[in-house]
């Protein structure tokens, strides 16, 4: 490859990486009710870009899994299962090592991060491996195609697993947690494998295949992603409304919280609380109370008794803001 081609490859890969990072931040921002710590999202992204590819390659090489299985079995079954399992570990670690994961939307955000992180490394591997033998036009098509399509599949598949993991976190019985995890992993591998098989059978690399099929697949891919994310956000809205209604019924929160906190646009208005910095804190406290209570419903009694102490502390902090102690001047 010429120096010009190498520079084009480098710049295009950097642009692709930057775009995928922007998408991760955008999806994190869209988690309107209880955004995850951005450093945790970044850590999961890095897992997807480093540990997950290494684990996947190690497993495939150790087991001697390759194209001898037949291209369809390797691309449609073996590779998706291994890669999605490696990515899933990064999301599972958030659940096991932190307390920042408590609903399906959290899993969707973390899943998107780990999936797009994996796609970044995969893009570099493909770019260095076969991009150096391509002309400038074909190279740009490769980068654009992998960024818009292959990365989208990785994000969708892992985000789907994350959403199922979120349901597992909210489930009390162990067998139900295992079921949610298993279904989520199979769904992720199924989406990933379907993409790989389509690429093999009707994609631009298949006999008689072409780019026209991807003009149809591209909007469908992102429409599915958007609908799934919207569904998880709506489920968060319902959890907030149900749990905060209970708080009001118990006289633990004022009645207006049910009409404000579950609605993103209403939370942005200034008429429900005068001080902006306190509005932010109140929204976060009420949101956390709702999600913690939702999780308590599905925990075993010993764990629920301990976890309920956090809900009590959150209520105390909320009460201190809503009903401040009068000063001597008052």
C-alpha positions, 0 to 999 in steps of 0.5 A: 500500500502506498503512503497515501493509502496508509494515511487514508486507512489510518484517518478513516479508522480514527474517524470510525473509532471517534464516531462509535465513541460518540454513539456510546456517549449519545446512548448513555445520554438517552438513558434519561432517568438514571444514567450510569457513571460514565467511567463505568461505561468507558471501562466496559467499552475498553473491555469490549475493545481489549479483553473480549477480542483476546478471549474470543480469539484464545477460545477459538484457537484453543478449541481449534474452531475454524472454517473446517466446520463449514463457513455457515456453522463457523460464522453463524454459530461458533463465532457468535457464541464465543464472541457474545460470551466474551463481551457478556463477561464485561457486562456481568462484571458490572453486576458482580463488582458494582451497585450501578446496574439495576434495570434493563436500560442499564444493561442496554447501555453497557451492552452497547458500549461493550459491543461497539468497543469490540467493533472498534478492534475488529475494524482495526483487524480487518483494516490492517489485515485486508485493507492494505491490499485494497484501493482507496475506494474499496478501502473507504467502502470497507470502513464505512460498511463495517462502521455502519453495519457490522458495528451496529450488529455488535451493538444491537446483539450485546445491548440485547443481552444487556437488556435480558441481564437487566431483567435477571437482576430484577428477578428473585428466583435463581432459575429465573435469573439463569433463564434470563441470562441464557435467553439473552445470550442466545438472542445475542448470538442469534442476532449476530449469527443471522448477520454473519449468515446473511453476509455469507449468503447474500452480502457483497462477498457472496456469489452474486451478492451486492450492496443493494441488500444492505440498503434494506438491512441498514434501516431495519437494523437501526429501527430494531435497535431504536425500538428495543431501546425505546421499549426499555425506556418505557419500562423504566417510566412505568417502574418510576410511576408505580413505585413513586405512586406507592411512596406518595400513598405512604406519605413518604413523598409529595403528590407532585412527584408522580406527575413530574419525575416519570416524565423526562420533559417535565423534569426539565421544567423549572416550575416544580422546584425553584433551585436548579441544583436541587432539582437535579438531586431530587430527581436522582434520589427519587429515581434511585428510590424507585429502582432500588424498591423495584429490585427489593421486590425480587430479592431473597428476604435476607438480602432485601433486609440489608438492601432496604437500608439504602432505601431508608437512607435515600428517603432521609436525604430526600426529606432533608431537601424537601423539608429543610430544617428551619434556621435560627433566623427563621 
